[in-house]
Amino acid sequence: MNSTPLICPPLSRLGLALFASVTFIPGACAGLPSSGNSVAASATGFVHSANEGEDSMNRIDLAISGVMTLPLPVTPHNVQISHGVGRLFVVGSMAGQMKMVAPTAAPGDATNAAAKEPGRLLIFDAHAPNAASAMPVAVGRAPAHVIVAASGERAYVSNVEDNAVSVVDAARGLVVGSIPTAASPHGLRMSPDGREIYVAATKGNAVSVIDVATSTEVTRIPVGKAPVQVGFTPDGTRAHVSLRDDNAVAVVDTQTRRLITTIPVGRSPIQLFATPDGNFVYVANQGTEREPDNTVSVIDTRRNMVVKTLTTDRGAHGVVISDDGSRVFIANTFAGTVSTIDTATQRAIGWVRVGAGSGGITHRPGSC
């Protein structure tokens, strides 16, 4: 890769003073041809990725493939945008407190005793994320993922060591409740109607179903070995669950709360995301550090089968899809890159280097 910095015309609007370092990928400015090192390829908005290996977060401006890096006081495992209120949520253990046994392990598999200390949820203004002005919220031990209600009023954080989900008043920055779950809650997603939260419990081999109105766990659905993340179809009738140790994805009927089928995918699938039309689910296959996978399985939800396997980069981990469904962004944890997939052609069309241990990823449409 050519490392010569490229100063692009839109530089002044990016708020560079908020970030510690800035990298621009050659050939990525508006009006210039998109190179193989670009994630933009006509996409718009911003992608935020969490770098667990270096305690930082990136913001990628898709208009120019500019990457800005913000050091954090936490080891970030997940990042999530709240579209309605313009907040950005980052969650992790305090920096330097916890390191994984292996990147394929869940936070609760850490051996460092400091993993027993409460982690932090950081709440930023998404339009101007600044570490100095972030609102820190003490949550549970070894926090893994965060989701936000559509209203933006409540955030929910899975705490692996506590076997619980923290309920956070996002406006006030206060934990207002804790919901017990199955063992080692990791990834979680809210149903499209906002009534339920499905939590993948890695050591519980089940999905905990939480009733949002009562903040209680109402049932547990056995799904397979080491469920990591959940992805709903837009109509809410199906939930797909990545099974890290089964190399598969479980399909759950949300009405009956029963397992329908299991679909073989790549090695150690981690995150997954459904397209806005509900026809496909993209699954990132991470593999292990010794034997990394670098593929994304594309599941046809109508046939419950993999119809395409795409190559991205070493340790495909995080997945998010743009609101218009045209682009899929993959965080590759061992390579420290973010790849872009064009959903129309089902091809990986570009990548950009971010930071070590890139994992959690979210997309914000529009401009600052």
N, C-alpha and C positions, 0 to 999 in steps of 0.2 A: 504493500500500500504506500502511495506517495504521502509523505508526512508534511509536505509544505503547507503552511496555513493559508487559507483563502478567505479574504475579507469580503463579505457579501454586502450588497446595498442595504438590505433590511436590518443591518446590525443594530442601529440606534433604537429600534423598538423592542429589543429583546431583554432589556434590563440586565445587562451583563454584570453590573456591580453587585447583584444579588448572589452571584455564584463565584466559586473559587477558581475554576478553570473552564476554559472554553475551547472546544475543538471543532473545526469546520472541515467537512469532507470535500476534497477537490471535485469539481465537476457537478456540484449539487445546487448551485445558485439558479434562481429563476432565469430562464433564457439560455442556460447552458445545457448541454446534453447530460442526461442522467447516467452516471457511471455504475459499475457493478458494486461500488461501495456506498451507494445511496439508498436510503430507505424511503425517500420521498415518492418518486415516480407518480406524480400528479395527486398524491394524497394531501390532505390539509389538516391543520390542527396540530396537536402536540401529543407526544407519547412520553410518559413518565415511567422510568424503570428503577427498581431498587437494587443496589449493588451490595450484597451481603458480605462479599469478600473484602470490601474496603470502606465500609461504613459511610456510604454516600448514596445520593439519588441523582439520576439524570433527567433532564428535560430535552427532548428532541423536537426541534422545530421542523415539521415535515415539509414546510415550504422551501427550506434551503438545506435540510439535513444537518443543521447546526446542533451540536451536542453541548449542553451546559451541565456542569457537575456541581452539586451542592453537598459539602461534607455534613454529616449528621451526628448527633450525640447518641444515636442508637445504631445497632446492627440491623438494618431494615430487612425484613422478610417479605413484606407485602406493601403495596401502595394502591390507593383507590381514589378515583375522582368522584365528587358529588356534583352532578351536572346542574341541579336546580339552584344550588346556593353558591357555587363556585368555590368549594373547599376541596383541598387535597389532604388525604389521610395517609399517614405512614406509620407502620407499626413494627416493633422489634424489641429485643432485649437491649439493655444499656450497652453502649459500645465497650468492647473489650471483656464483657462478662461471659459470653457464651460462644463457643465454636462447635460446629457439628462434628460428629464422629465421621460422617461422610456426607457430601452434599445431597445424597438421596435420602438421608435420614430426616425425620421430622424434628422440630426443635426439641421435643421432649426426649429425644434420644441422646441429647448432649451429655457429656461426662463431667463438664465443669460444674462445680458446686455453685458457682455464681448464677447458674441458670435458675436457681431457686429464688432469686431476687425478682421483685416486680419489674415488669417491662414498661414501655412507654408507648402511648399513642400520640403522635405529633399531628396537629391540625394546622394547615397552612391556608393562606389565601392562594387559590390555584393560579390566579393571574400574576402574582408576584411572590412566589415562595421564597421566604427569607428565614434562615435558621434562627436569627435573633428574635424574630417576631412570632415564631411558631408557638402555638398553645400546647404545652405538654400535659398529658393526662396519665397518671399512674394507673396501670391496669393489672392484669394477673401475671403469673410466672410463665416465661417462655411464650409470649404471644406470637401467633403465627399469621393470621389473616384478619382483615377488617372489611366489613361491608357497611353500606350506608342506606338508610331508608330513602325512598323517593323524595320525601319532603325535606330531607337533609337534617331533620331534627334529632334523629337517633343514629348512633353508630354501634356496631356489634363486633366485638373482638374475641377470637378464639384463643384460649389460654391453655396450652398443652399440659403444663405441669399441674394445673388446678382442675383439669377435667371440667371446665366451665367456660361459658361465654359471658363476657362483661357487656353490660348495656350502658352506653355513654350518652349523656345529654351533650350533643355536639356544640350547641350555642354557648353553654356555660362551661364546658370542659370538665364535666363531673361524671364519675361512675355512679349510676343510679340503681343498678341491679346486677345480679349474677345468676346465671341459669346453669344448673348442673347438666352435664352431657355424658355420653359414653367416653371411654378412655382415650386420651390424647386427641382432642378435637383439633382439626387442622383447617382445611379449606371450608368455606361456608358461602352460601348464596341465598338470597331472598327470592321467594316465588314471585312471578310477575304480578300477581294480584296483591302482593305485600302482606299476605296473611300468615305465611309460614317461612321459617328458615330451615334449610337442610344443612346439617353439619357433618362433614366427613370425619369420622373418628378413627384415626390410623391404627391404634392398638385395640380398639373395640370391634374392628372389622364390621362396622355398622354405620348407618347414617342416623343421627339424632334429628328428630323432627320437632321444631320449636314453634309453639303457637305465639305469634307476635303480640296479640291482644292481652294475653295473660302472662307472657314472659315465662312460660313453663315448657318443659319437654313433655310431649304427649305420647311419643312412641319412638321405638328404635327399629330400623329396617336392616336386617342382615344382608350384606351385599358381596362380601369376599374379603380377600387379604389386603390389608393396609390401604383402605380408601384414603385418598389425598385431597381431592377437590370435587365439587359438584357443579354441574351446568344444566340449567333449565332450558327447555325449548320455550320460545316466546309465548305459546299458548298455555304453558304451565302444565300440560298433561304428562310430560315425561321429564325425568331427571336423569342425567348421565353422570356416572361416578367413576373417576379413575381409580384403578386398583393396582397400586404400585408393584406389589409382590405377586400378582397374578398375571401381569403383562396384559391387562384387559380393561375393558370399560363395562360397568354394569348399567343396565337400563331399568329404571324404576317407573312403574305406573303410579302417579301421584294421587290418583283417586282411590285405588285399592291399597296403596302403600305396600306394594309387593314387587319383588324382582321379576322382570319379564324375561330377560335374557342377558347373556354376557358375551361381549364382542372382543375377540383377540386383537391386540394392537401391537405396538413396538415394545421395547424393553423399558421397564420402569416408567410408565406414563405418570405425569404429574398434573399439570393444569389442562383444562379443556374449556371450550367456549362454543356456543351454538350461533349460527348465522341468524340475522334478523328475520329471514323467511322461515326459519326452523328446519330447513331441508338438510343441513349438514352440521356436524360437530367436528371441530378441529382439536386434535389431541397431541400434546407435546410429549415426546418420548425421550427421557433424559438419559437412561442407562446409568452406569456407575462411573466414578472418576477413573477407575482402571480401564473399564470398557465402556466408554461413552456411546450413547446413541445420538444420532443427529437427524432424526426424522420426525415428521408430523403425519399422523394418520388422519385421513378424512373419512368420517363416517356418514353414510347416507342414512338419515333417520327413518326414511320410509321403508328401507329394506333391512335395517339393523346390520349393516356390514360395512367394512372398509372398502372404499371404491378407489382410493388413491393414496399413495404414500409419497410425501414430498421430502426433499433433503434441505435442511437449513444449515445448522452448525453444531458443534460439539455441545452436548448437554442441553438439548431443547427442553425448556422448563415452563416458562410463563407464556400465556396466550391471552390476547385480547383482540376483538374485532371492531373495526370502525362502525359507527352508527349506521352508515349507509350500506354496510356489508361488502364494500368493494375491496377492503384490505384486511389481512390478518397480520398481526405483529407478534413475533416469537422472541422471547428473551432466552438466549443460549448461555447457560450458567458457566460451563467450563471454558467456552470460547470468549466470554465477556463481550458478546455482540447482541444486537437486535436485528432480526431478519424481517423482511416484508414479503407477504404472499399476495398475489393478485387472485382473487376468488373467481374471476371470469375465466382466466386461463389455467387456474390451478397450478401456478408456477411460482417459485421463489424468485423475486425480481430484484432484490437488493439487500444490503446489510450495512450496518454502521457499528463501529466499535464504541462500547460504552464503558463498563468497568468490571472488575473481578466479581464473580459470583452473581451476575445479573439474573434475577428471578422474577419477583413480582413486577407486574406491568399493567398499565392502564392508559386509556386514550381519552383525550379531551378535544372535541371538534372545535373549529373556529379559531380566532386569533385573539391575541392579548388586547 
